[in-house]
């Protein structure tokens, strides 16, 4: 018969109690946090997936905040474009009325004051701010984009914001394209063959022979064209869709009682208004993209949170049932241990 020593019994009891207490402690910790995973070693695979889901949720929350910021900027831009369009329509109505022979010079001179007020309103919109940032300054958001003379002092920068994974949108329009740019502001892709020389692919000997037979350049004509182009770039008011130039020109024509010039401005007012309407449409389409992206991010967050809850959250009914069962096991362990702990020599001799 194998003899069981007192030390062996003591260690066995301590091991059983320690193991039972450890299980109860783990269950109580899960009960206090209501999580089935309290440390990575509990379930490494589920823990990795839960961390990935949590990272995705945080990213989407930042994307949603970016979308809110972009909506604020674009809403202000759309309101500004609406105000400018109203100013241009009002100025055009005045130009149509004053281009007829029904009004005399005195009336036109008085109406010119209203045009100057419309120009002041346009200038106020041009220097509008969102918070402490100017709306139409491009990248130069901390300095006033337009001087009182209507000169653009900003740049042509496009501020972009990421509203979804690898999805960036522009949130601003620069003052150059809004107020006096006659350039095409559409989103068309550039022609990949635009910068390809027509001489590419021609053999060298044929190209040299063609250059020998080429008539001499008309240097005087080219110099004149270059001079005119430089003048156009130097003075932005020469561009036909310059809003400030149109309002100044209309005011001057009314003051000088020149109905013919007033009438000649009508087509330019139409061109400028159509361009503004096109830009407002683009802003609306970008805002639709933002709204769609926000809904997508919110839905993805809900799905990710549901999956994460299934991975790490504890089943409350099962958890507290396990805690009760483990408490009963601990009580039973204590009862059994009474017969093994603190035995005297006389108890063995009985």
C-alpha atoms as a printed R data frame, in Angstrom:
    type eleno elety resid chain resno       x       y       z
1   ATOM     1    CA   UNK     A     1   0.000   0.000   0.000
2   ATOM     2    CA   UNK     A     2   1.401   3.382  -1.029
3   ATOM     3    CA   UNK     A     3   1.752   5.834   1.828
4   ATOM     4    CA   UNK     A     4   0.436   9.383   1.139
5   ATOM     5    CA   UNK     A     5   2.430  11.948   3.061
6   ATOM     6    CA   UNK     A     6   0.961  14.995   4.761
7   ATOM     7    CA   UNK     A     7   2.897  17.328   2.474
8   ATOM     8    CA   UNK     A     8   1.522  15.573  -0.607
9   ATOM     9    CA   UNK     A     9  -2.036  15.976   0.631
10  ATOM    10    CA   UNK     A    10  -1.439  19.624   1.466
11  ATOM    11    CA   UNK     A    11  -0.019  20.400  -1.964
12  ATOM    12    CA   UNK     A    12  -2.896  18.557  -3.618
13  ATOM    13    CA   UNK     A    13  -5.457  20.554  -1.675
14  ATOM    14    CA   UNK     A    14  -3.682  23.849  -2.427
15  ATOM    15    CA   UNK     A    15  -3.462  22.991  -6.124
16  ATOM    16    CA   UNK     A    16  -7.173  22.147  -6.315
17  ATOM    17    CA   UNK     A    17  -8.180  25.294  -4.440
18  ATOM    18    CA   UNK     A    18  -5.878  27.459  -6.532
19  ATOM    19    CA   UNK     A    19  -7.184  26.053  -9.788
20  ATOM    20    CA   UNK     A    20 -10.801  26.487  -8.709
21  ATOM    21    CA   UNK     A    21 -10.170  30.047  -7.491
22  ATOM    22    CA   UNK     A    22  -8.388  30.931 -10.735
23  ATOM    23    CA   UNK     A    23 -11.362  29.776 -12.812
24  ATOM    24    CA   UNK     A    24 -13.725  31.722 -10.570
25  ATOM    25    CA   UNK     A    25 -11.506  34.788 -10.785
26  ATOM    26    CA   UNK     A    26 -11.476  34.626 -14.592
27  ATOM    27    CA   UNK     A    27 -15.256  34.303 -14.661
28  ATOM    28    CA   UNK     A    28 -15.692  37.210 -12.261
29  ATOM    29    CA   UNK     A    29 -13.363  39.354 -14.424
30  ATOM    30    CA   UNK     A    30 -15.403  38.510 -17.503
31  ATOM    31    CA   UNK     A    31 -18.546  39.311 -15.543
32  ATOM    32    CA   UNK     A    32 -17.217  42.745 -14.548
33  ATOM    33    CA   UNK     A    33 -16.259  43.611 -18.140
34  ATOM    34    CA   UNK     A    34 -18.973  41.549 -19.884
35  ATOM    35    CA   UNK     A    35 -16.332  40.358 -22.333
36  ATOM    36    CA   UNK     A    36 -15.461  36.806 -23.191
37  ATOM    37    CA   UNK     A    37 -11.883  37.817 -24.088
38  ATOM    38    CA   UNK     A    38 -10.031  39.641 -21.324
39  ATOM    39    CA   UNK     A    39  -6.522  38.877 -22.556
40  ATOM    40    CA   UNK     A    40  -5.122  37.927 -25.987
41  ATOM    41    CA   UNK     A    41  -4.282  34.411 -24.837
42  ATOM    42    CA   UNK     A    42  -7.967  33.640 -24.242
43  ATOM    43    CA   UNK     A    43  -8.630  33.421 -27.986
44  ATOM    44    CA   UNK     A    44  -5.775  34.705 -30.195
45  ATOM    45    CA   UNK     A    45  -7.600  34.328 -33.518
46  ATOM    46    CA   UNK     A    46 -10.761  36.118 -32.367
47  ATOM    47    CA   UNK     A    47  -8.653  38.778 -30.653
48  ATOM    48    CA   UNK     A    48  -6.779  39.579 -33.886
49  ATOM    49    CA   UNK     A    49 -10.036  39.827 -35.834
50  ATOM    50    CA   UNK     A    50 -11.596  42.009 -33.122
51  ATOM    51    CA   UNK     A    51  -8.615  44.387 -33.197
52  ATOM    52    CA   UNK     A    52  -8.887  44.617 -36.985
53  ATOM    53    CA   UNK     A    53 -12.597  45.417 -36.717
54  ATOM    54    CA   UNK     A    54 -11.923  48.047 -34.060
55  ATOM    55    CA   UNK     A    55  -9.319  49.696 -36.296
56  ATOM    56    CA   UNK     A    56 -11.804  49.738 -39.179
57  ATOM    57    CA   UNK     A    57 -14.463  51.305 -36.959
58  ATOM    58    CA   UNK     A    58 -12.072  54.055 -35.846
59  ATOM    59    CA   UNK     A    59 -11.083  54.757 -39.453
60  ATOM    60    CA   UNK     A    60 -14.707  55.011 -40.521
61  ATOM    61    CA   UNK     A    61 -15.470  57.366 -37.645
62  ATOM    62    CA   UNK     A    62 -12.674  59.640 -38.869
63  ATOM    63    CA   UNK     A    63 -13.989  59.387 -42.437
64  ATOM    64    CA   UNK     A    64 -17.415  60.440 -41.167
65  ATOM    65    CA   UNK     A    65 -15.883  63.441 -39.388
66  ATOM    66    CA   UNK     A    66 -14.055  64.305 -42.625
67  ATOM    67    CA   UNK     A    67 -17.357  64.051 -44.488
68  ATOM    68    CA   UNK     A    68 -19.025  66.428 -42.037
69  ATOM    69    CA   UNK     A    69 -16.191  68.925 -42.525
70  ATOM    70    CA   UNK     A    70 -16.414  68.570 -46.315
71  ATOM    71    CA   UNK     A    71 -20.187  69.074 -46.207
72  ATOM    72    CA   UNK     A    72 -19.705  72.274 -44.205
73  ATOM    73    CA   UNK     A    73 -17.241  73.616 -46.777
74  ATOM    74    CA   UNK     A    74 -19.286  72.565 -49.808
75  ATOM    75    CA   UNK     A    75 -22.554  73.831 -48.359
76  ATOM    76    CA   UNK     A    76 -20.951  77.238 -47.825
77  ATOM    77    CA   UNK     A    77 -19.556  77.101 -51.365
78  ATOM    78    CA   UNK     A    78 -22.955  76.236 -52.826
79  ATOM    79    CA   UNK     A    79 -24.624  79.060 -50.909
80  ATOM    80    CA   UNK     A    80 -21.946  81.463 -52.142
81  ATOM    81    CA   UNK     A    81 -22.428  80.363 -55.741
82  ATOM    82    CA   UNK     A    82 -26.165  80.812 -55.340
83  ATOM    83    CA   UNK     A    83 -25.623  84.355 -54.093
84  ATOM    84    CA   UNK     A    84 -23.284  85.167 -56.990
85  ATOM    85    CA   UNK     A    85 -25.768  83.748 -59.507
86  ATOM    86    CA   UNK     A    86 -28.504  85.915 -57.988
87  ATOM    87    CA   UNK     A    87 -26.225  88.957 -58.275
88  ATOM    88    CA   UNK     A    88 -25.475  88.188 -61.922
89  ATOM    89    CA   UNK     A    89 -29.164  87.652 -62.723
90  ATOM    90    CA   UNK     A    90 -30.070  90.908 -61.036
91  ATOM    91    CA   UNK     A    91 -27.345  92.758 -62.939
92  ATOM    92    CA   UNK     A    92 -28.498  91.187 -66.206
93  ATOM    93    CA   UNK     A    93 -32.093  92.256 -65.569
94  ATOM    94    CA   UNK     A    94 -30.882  95.817 -65.017
95  ATOM    95    CA   UNK     A    95 -28.735  95.641 -68.173
96  ATOM    96    CA   UNK     A    96 -31.685  94.407 -70.261
97  ATOM    97    CA   UNK     A    97 -33.905  97.184 -68.943
98  ATOM    98    CA   UNK     A    98 -31.302  99.950 -69.327
99  ATOM    99    CA   UNK     A    99 -30.218  98.885 -72.828
100 ATOM   100    CA   UNK     A   100 -33.494 100.155 -74.281
101 ATOM   101    CA   UNK     A   101 -34.156 103.762 -75.304
102 ATOM   102    CA   UNK     A   102 -36.919 104.111 -72.735
103 ATOM   103    CA   UNK     A   103 -34.527 105.426 -70.047
104 ATOM   104    CA   UNK     A   104 -32.404 108.553 -70.228
105 ATOM   105    CA   UNK     A   105 -28.920 109.283 -68.930
106 ATOM   106    CA   UNK     A   106 -30.020 110.515 -65.512
107 ATOM   107    CA   UNK     A   107 -31.892 107.310 -64.743
108 ATOM   108    CA   UNK     A   108 -28.991 105.192 -65.938
109 ATOM   109    CA   UNK     A   109 -26.583 107.147 -63.772
110 ATOM   110    CA   UNK     A   110 -28.765 106.519 -60.723
111 ATOM   111    CA   UNK     A   111 -29.098 102.817 -61.559
112 ATOM   112    CA   UNK     A   112 -25.296 102.582 -61.755
113 ATOM   113    CA   UNK     A   113 -25.250 103.027 -57.973
114 ATOM   114    CA   UNK     A   114 -27.196  99.798 -57.616
115 ATOM   115    CA   UNK     A   115 -24.676  97.997 -59.832
116 ATOM   116    CA   UNK     A   116 -21.865  99.233 -57.587
117 ATOM   117    CA   UNK     A   117 -23.704  97.828 -54.592
118 ATOM   118    CA   UNK     A   118 -24.034  94.496 -56.404
119 ATOM   119    CA   UNK     A   119 -20.283  94.559 -56.990
120 ATOM   120    CA   UNK     A   120 -19.723  95.164 -53.283
121 ATOM   121    CA   UNK     A   121 -21.941  92.183 -52.515
122 ATOM   122    CA   UNK     A   122 -19.949  90.053 -54.947
123 ATOM   123    CA   UNK     A   123 -16.717  91.178 -53.274
124 ATOM   124    CA   UNK     A   124 -18.115  90.230 -49.867
125 ATOM   125    CA   UNK     A   125 -18.969  86.760 -51.167
126 ATOM   126    CA   UNK     A   126 -15.540  86.431 -52.773
127 ATOM   127    CA   UNK     A   127 -13.869  87.062 -49.396
128 ATOM   128    CA   UNK     A   128 -16.238  84.870 -47.424
129 ATOM   129    CA   UNK     A   129 -14.786  82.770 -44.615
130 ATOM   130    CA   UNK     A   130 -15.686  79.466 -42.979
131 ATOM   131    CA   UNK     A   131 -14.416  79.794 -39.448
132 ATOM   132    CA   UNK     A   132 -11.080  81.544 -39.831
133 ATOM   133    CA   UNK     A   133 -10.378  80.188 -43.329
134 ATOM   134    CA   UNK     A   134 -11.217  81.984 -46.558
135 ATOM   135    CA   UNK     A   135 -13.445  79.949 -48.841
136 ATOM   136    CA   UNK     A   136 -12.081  80.920 -52.274
137 ATOM   137    CA   UNK     A   137  -8.359  81.314 -51.581
138 ATOM   138    CA   UNK     A   138  -7.208  77.906 -52.820
139 ATOM   139    CA   UNK     A   139  -4.407  76.723 -50.535
140 ATOM   140    CA   UNK     A   140  -3.992  80.267 -49.165
141 ATOM   141    CA   UNK     A   141  -6.889  79.979 -46.763
142 ATOM   142    CA   UNK     A   142  -5.525  82.386 -44.146
143 ATOM   143    CA   UNK     A   143  -5.091  85.437 -46.394
144 ATOM   144    CA   UNK     A   144  -7.783  87.469 -48.145
145 ATOM   145    CA   UNK     A   145  -8.143  86.097 -51.708
146 ATOM   146    CA   UNK     A   146  -9.383  89.296 -53.402
147 ATOM   147    CA   UNK     A   147  -8.233  92.868 -53.106
148 ATOM   148    CA   UNK     A   148 -10.716  95.710 -53.280
149 ATOM   149    CA   UNK     A   149  -9.815  96.187 -56.956
150 ATOM   150    CA   UNK     A   150 -10.874  92.622 -57.685
151 ATOM   151    CA   UNK     A   151  -7.361  91.236 -58.119
152 ATOM   152    CA   UNK     A   152  -7.070  87.571 -57.156
153 ATOM   153    CA   UNK     A   153  -4.296  87.025 -54.606
154 ATOM   154    CA   UNK     A   154  -4.842  83.336 -53.912
155 ATOM   155    CA   UNK     A   155  -3.772  80.287 -55.907
156 ATOM   156    CA   UNK     A   156  -5.454  77.507 -57.865
157 ATOM   157    CA   UNK     A   157  -5.030  74.866 -55.175
158 ATOM   158    CA   UNK     A   158  -7.644  72.165 -54.615
159 ATOM   159    CA   UNK     A   159  -8.049  71.019 -51.000
160 ATOM   160    CA   UNK     A   160  -8.923  67.325 -50.867
161 ATOM   161    CA   UNK     A   161 -10.322  65.251 -48.012
162 ATOM   162    CA   UNK     A   162 -10.444  61.472 -47.680
163 ATOM   163    CA   UNK     A   163 -14.051  60.467 -46.959
164 ATOM   164    CA   UNK     A   164 -13.601  56.742 -47.509
165 ATOM   165    CA   UNK     A   165 -10.778  54.294 -48.002
166 ATOM   166    CA   UNK     A   166  -8.560  55.809 -50.755
167 ATOM   167    CA   UNK     A   167 -11.442  58.041 -51.889
168 ATOM   168    CA   UNK     A   168 -10.450  61.725 -51.947
169 ATOM   169    CA   UNK     A   169 -12.762  64.566 -52.958
170 ATOM   170    CA   UNK     A   170 -12.117  68.297 -53.552
171 ATOM   171    CA   UNK     A   171 -13.938  70.487 -51.052
172 ATOM   172    CA   UNK     A   172 -13.220  73.951 -52.422
173 ATOM   173    CA   UNK     A   173 -13.355  76.074 -55.552
174 ATOM   174    CA   UNK     A   174 -10.609  78.625 -55.997
175 ATOM   175    CA   UNK     A   175 -11.501  82.231 -56.686
176 ATOM   176    CA   UNK     A   176  -9.844  82.231 -60.089
177 ATOM   177    CA   UNK     A   177 -12.224  79.700 -61.599
178 ATOM   178    CA   UNK     A   178 -15.282  81.128 -59.857
179 ATOM   179    CA   UNK     A   179 -14.952  84.859 -60.407
180 ATOM   180    CA   UNK     A   180 -12.891  85.570 -63.479
181 ATOM   181    CA   UNK     A   181 -11.551  82.524 -65.194
182 ATOM   182    CA   UNK     A   182 -12.546  81.911 -68.786
183 ATOM   183    CA   UNK     A   183 -10.765  78.567 -68.757
184 ATOM   184    CA   UNK     A   184 -12.614  75.278 -68.974
185 ATOM   185    CA   UNK     A   185 -13.273  74.163 -65.400
186 ATOM   186    CA   UNK     A   186 -14.789  70.814 -66.337
187 ATOM   187    CA   UNK     A   187 -13.529  67.487 -65.036
188 ATOM   188    CA   UNK     A   188 -12.605  66.142 -68.453
189 ATOM   189    CA   UNK     A   189  -9.470  64.056 -68.623
190 ATOM   190    CA   UNK     A   190  -6.638  65.627 -70.633
191 ATOM   191    CA   UNK     A   191  -5.956  64.315 -74.090
192 ATOM   192    CA   UNK     A   192  -2.950  61.942 -73.807
193 ATOM   193    CA   UNK     A   193  -1.880  62.899 -77.343
194 ATOM   194    CA   UNK     A   194  -2.055  66.636 -76.746
195 ATOM   195    CA   UNK     A   195   1.676  67.005 -76.138
196 ATOM   196    CA   UNK     A   196   2.747  64.499 -78.782
197 ATOM   197    CA   UNK     A   197   4.527  66.185 -81.644
198 ATOM   198    CA   UNK     A   198   3.177  65.384 -85.126
199 ATOM   199    CA   UNK     A   199   6.790  64.773 -86.160
200 ATOM   200    CA   UNK     A   200   7.131  61.810 -83.807
201 ATOM   201    CA   UNK     A   201   7.675  58.618 -85.768
202 ATOM   202    CA   UNK     A   202   8.976  60.424 -88.887
203 ATOM   203    CA   UNK     A   203  12.416  59.218 -90.012
204 ATOM   204    CA   UNK     A   204  15.272  61.623 -89.350
205 ATOM   205    CA   UNK     A   205  16.263  62.139 -92.998
206 ATOM   206    CA   UNK     A   206  12.663  62.882 -94.015
207 ATOM   207    CA   UNK     A   207  12.231  65.305 -91.116
208 ATOM   208    CA   UNK     A   208  15.416  67.216 -92.030
209 ATOM   209    CA   UNK     A   209  14.290  67.504 -95.617
210 ATOM   210    CA   UNK     A   210  10.909  68.835 -94.504
211 ATOM   211    CA   UNK     A   211  12.576  71.460 -92.334
212 ATOM   212    CA   UNK     A   212  14.755  72.577 -95.253
213 ATOM   213    CA   UNK     A   213  11.694  73.154 -97.425
214 ATOM   214    CA   UNK     A   214   9.797  74.924 -94.632
215 ATOM   215    CA   UNK     A   215   9.216  78.670 -95.281
216 ATOM   216    CA   UNK     A   216  10.888  81.134 -92.926
217 ATOM   217    CA   UNK     A   217   9.101  82.014 -89.715
218 ATOM   218    CA   UNK     A   218   7.118  85.196 -89.537
219 ATOM   219    CA   UNK     A   219   8.869  86.533 -86.490
220 ATOM   220    CA   UNK     A   220   6.969  89.835 -86.429
221 ATOM   221    CA   UNK     A   221   3.590  88.085 -86.387
222 ATOM   222    CA   UNK     A   222   4.701  85.692 -83.650
223 ATOM   223    CA   UNK     A   223   6.031  88.562 -81.567
224 ATOM   224    CA   UNK     A   224   2.697  90.377 -81.869
225 ATOM   225    CA   UNK     A   225   0.755  87.266 -80.860
226 ATOM   226    CA   UNK     A   226   3.079  86.693 -77.914
227 ATOM   227    CA   UNK     A   227   2.656  90.321 -76.869
228 ATOM   228    CA   UNK     A   228  -1.120  90.046 -76.988
229 ATOM   229    CA   UNK     A   229  -1.048  86.807 -75.010
230 ATOM   230    CA   UNK     A   230   1.199  88.384 -72.369
231 ATOM   231    CA   UNK     A   231  -1.221  91.304 -72.133
232 ATOM   232    CA   UNK     A   232  -4.108  88.930 -71.617
233 ATOM   233    CA   UNK     A   233  -2.258  87.126 -68.828
234 ATOM   234    CA   UNK     A   234  -1.194  90.393 -67.244
235 ATOM   235    CA   UNK     A   235  -4.667  91.902 -67.044
236 ATOM   236    CA   UNK     A   236  -7.301  89.415 -65.914
237 ATOM   237    CA   UNK     A   237 -10.066  91.937 -66.623
238 ATOM   238    CA   UNK     A   238  -9.604  91.348 -70.338
239 ATOM   239    CA   UNK     A   239 -11.021  87.859 -69.894
240 ATOM   240    CA   UNK     A   240 -14.604  87.844 -71.014
241 ATOM   241    CA   UNK     A   241 -16.131  86.114 -67.960
242 ATOM   242    CA   UNK     A   242 -14.543  88.261 -65.271
243 ATOM   243    CA   UNK     A   243 -17.426  88.940 -62.884
244 ATOM   244    CA   UNK     A   244 -15.933  92.075 -61.364
245 ATOM   245    CA   UNK     A   245 -15.015  93.369 -64.821
246 ATOM   246    CA   UNK     A   246 -18.558  92.762 -66.075
247 ATOM   247    CA   UNK     A   247 -20.089  94.626 -63.138
248 ATOM   248    CA   UNK     A   248 -17.585  97.472 -63.475
249 ATOM   249    CA   UNK     A   249 -18.206  97.624 -67.229
250 ATOM   250    CA   UNK     A   250 -21.977  97.701 -66.715
251 ATOM   251    CA   UNK     A   251 -21.645 100.436 -64.117
252 ATOM   252    CA   UNK     A   252 -19.414 102.492 -66.423
253 ATOM   253    CA   UNK     A   253 -21.729 102.066 -69.413
254 ATOM   254    CA   UNK     A   254 -24.686 103.243 -67.347
255 ATOM   255    CA   UNK     A   255 -22.787 106.235 -66.027
256 ATOM   256    CA   UNK     A   256 -21.676 107.153 -69.568
257 ATOM   257    CA   UNK     A   257 -25.163 106.583 -71.000
258 ATOM   258    CA   UNK     A   258 -23.942 103.961 -73.477
259 ATOM   259    CA   UNK     A   259 -26.839 101.523 -74.084
260 ATOM   260    CA   UNK     A   260 -25.036  99.793 -76.963
261 ATOM   261    CA   UNK     A   261 -22.164  98.695 -74.743
262 ATOM   262    CA   UNK     A   262 -24.665  97.722 -72.051
263 ATOM   263    CA   UNK     A   263 -26.404  95.459 -74.528
264 ATOM   264    CA   UNK     A   264 -23.103  93.945 -75.646
265 ATOM   265    CA   UNK     A   265 -22.512  92.738 -72.070
266 ATOM   266    CA   UNK     A   266 -25.637  90.565 -71.987
267 ATOM   267    CA   UNK     A   267 -24.024  87.590 -73.716
268 ATOM   268    CA   UNK     A   268 -21.042  87.749 -71.368
269 ATOM   269    CA   UNK     A   269 -23.371  87.786 -68.383
270 ATOM   270    CA   UNK     A   270 -25.028  84.659 -69.779
271 ATOM   271    CA   UNK     A   271 -21.668  82.927 -70.214
272 ATOM   272    CA   UNK     A   272 -20.588  83.753 -66.679
273 ATOM   273    CA   UNK     A   273 -23.918  82.646 -65.212
274 ATOM   274    CA   UNK     A   274 -23.858  79.364 -67.122
275 ATOM   275    CA   UNK     A   275 -20.358  78.683 -65.856
276 ATOM   276    CA   UNK     A   276 -21.443  79.364 -62.275
277 ATOM   277    CA   UNK     A   277 -24.456  77.083 -62.672
278 ATOM   278    CA   UNK     A   278 -22.155  74.327 -63.974
279 ATOM   279    CA   UNK     A   279 -19.867  74.696 -60.964
280 ATOM   280    CA   UNK     A   280 -22.827  74.629 -58.601
281 ATOM   281    CA   UNK     A   281 -23.968  71.403 -60.244
282 ATOM   282    CA   UNK     A   282 -20.522  69.906 -59.666
283 ATOM   283    CA   UNK     A   283 -20.643  70.918 -56.014
284 ATOM   284    CA   UNK     A   284 -24.020  69.219 -55.705
285 ATOM   285    CA   UNK     A   285 -22.696  66.005 -57.252
286 ATOM   286    CA   UNK     A   286 -19.761  65.981 -54.813
287 ATOM   287    CA   UNK     A   287 -22.165  66.462 -51.907
288 ATOM   288    CA   UNK     A   288 -24.186  63.484 -53.144
289 ATOM   289    CA   UNK     A   289 -21.001  61.420 -53.139
290 ATOM   290    CA   UNK     A   290 -20.306  62.513 -49.561
291 ATOM   291    CA   UNK     A   291 -23.798  61.549 -48.428
292 ATOM   292    CA   UNK     A   292 -23.487  58.142 -50.069
293 ATOM   293    CA   UNK     A   293 -20.066  57.611 -48.516
294 ATOM   294    CA   UNK     A   294 -21.347  58.539 -45.052
295 ATOM   295    CA   UNK     A   295 -24.194  56.042 -45.308
296 ATOM   296    CA   UNK     A   296 -21.745  53.357 -46.464
297 ATOM   297    CA   UNK     A   297 -19.339  54.061 -43.597
298 ATOM   298    CA   UNK     A   298 -22.122  54.052 -41.021
299 ATOM   299    CA   UNK     A   299 -23.482  50.739 -42.331
300 ATOM   300    CA   UNK     A   300 -19.998  49.257 -42.287
301 ATOM   301    CA   UNK     A   301 -19.527  50.406 -38.693
302 ATOM   302    CA   UNK     A   302 -22.775  48.748 -37.655
303 ATOM   303    CA   UNK     A   303 -21.764  45.474 -39.297
304 ATOM   304    CA   UNK     A   304 -18.268  45.632 -37.826
305 ATOM   305    CA   UNK     A   305 -19.624  46.373 -34.332
306 ATOM   306    CA   UNK     A   306 -22.040  43.449 -34.610
307 ATOM   307    CA   UNK     A   307 -19.264  41.089 -35.632
308 ATOM   308    CA   UNK     A   308 -16.951  42.391 -32.904
309 ATOM   309    CA   UNK     A   309 -19.674  41.930 -30.298
310 ATOM   310    CA   UNK     A   310 -20.116  38.329 -31.383
311 ATOM   311    CA   UNK     A   311 -16.370  37.768 -30.966
312 ATOM   312    CA   UNK     A   312 -15.556  39.458 -27.663
313 ATOM   313    CA   UNK     A   313 -18.794  40.083 -25.769
314 ATOM   314    CA   UNK     A   314 -19.836  37.495 -23.207
315 ATOM   315    CA   UNK     A   315 -23.161  35.665 -23.097
316 ATOM   316    CA   UNK     A   316 -24.535  37.063 -19.826
317 ATOM   317    CA   UNK     A   317 -26.835  34.111 -19.097
318 ATOM   318    CA   UNK     A   318 -24.112  31.557 -19.712
319 ATOM   319    CA   UNK     A   319 -21.495  33.615 -17.882
320 ATOM   320    CA   UNK     A   320 -23.415  34.002 -14.628
321 ATOM   321    CA   UNK     A   321 -24.484  30.384 -14.791
322 ATOM   322    CA   UNK     A   322 -20.793  29.427 -14.981
323 ATOM   323    CA   UNK     A   323 -19.974  31.741 -12.060
324 ATOM   324    CA   UNK     A   324 -22.668  30.113  -9.901
325 ATOM   325    CA   UNK     A   325 -21.482  26.632 -10.821
326 ATOM   326    CA   UNK     A   326 -17.857  27.529 -10.099
327 ATOM   327    CA   UNK     A   327 -18.808  28.979  -6.694
328 ATOM   328    CA   UNK     A   328 -20.504  25.693  -5.825
329 ATOM   329    CA   UNK     A   329 -17.395  23.807  -6.957
330 ATOM   330    CA   UNK     A   330 -15.257  26.012  -4.707
331 ATOM   331    CA   UNK     A   331 -17.545  25.316  -1.726
332 ATOM   332    CA   UNK     A   332 -17.362  21.591  -2.401
333 ATOM   333    CA   UNK     A   333 -13.598  21.788  -2.636
334 ATOM   334    CA   UNK     A   334 -13.456  23.467   0.784
335 ATOM   335    CA   UNK     A   335 -15.687  20.764   2.282
336 ATOM   336    CA   UNK     A   336 -13.553  17.965   0.883
337 ATOM   337    CA   UNK     A   337 -10.378  19.687   2.034
338 ATOM   338    CA   UNK     A   338 -11.528  19.622   5.672
339 ATOM   339    CA   UNK     A   339 -10.937  15.920   5.822
340 ATOM   340    CA   UNK     A   340  -7.371  16.261   4.561
341 ATOM   341    CA   UNK     A   341  -6.123  19.405   6.208
342 ATOM   342    CA   UNK     A   342  -4.775  19.735   9.800
343 ATOM   343    CA   UNK     A   343  -4.971  15.966  10.633
344 ATOM   344    CA   UNK     A   344  -3.388  14.925  13.975
345 ATOM   345    CA   UNK     A   345  -1.386  11.739  14.655
346 ATOM   346    CA   UNK     A   346  -4.142  10.378  16.927
347 ATOM   347    CA   UNK     A   347  -6.575  10.697  13.990
348 ATOM   348    CA   UNK     A   348  -4.414   8.237  12.024
349 ATOM   349    CA   UNK     A   349  -4.157   5.794  15.005
350 ATOM   350    CA   UNK     A   350  -7.925   5.490  15.486
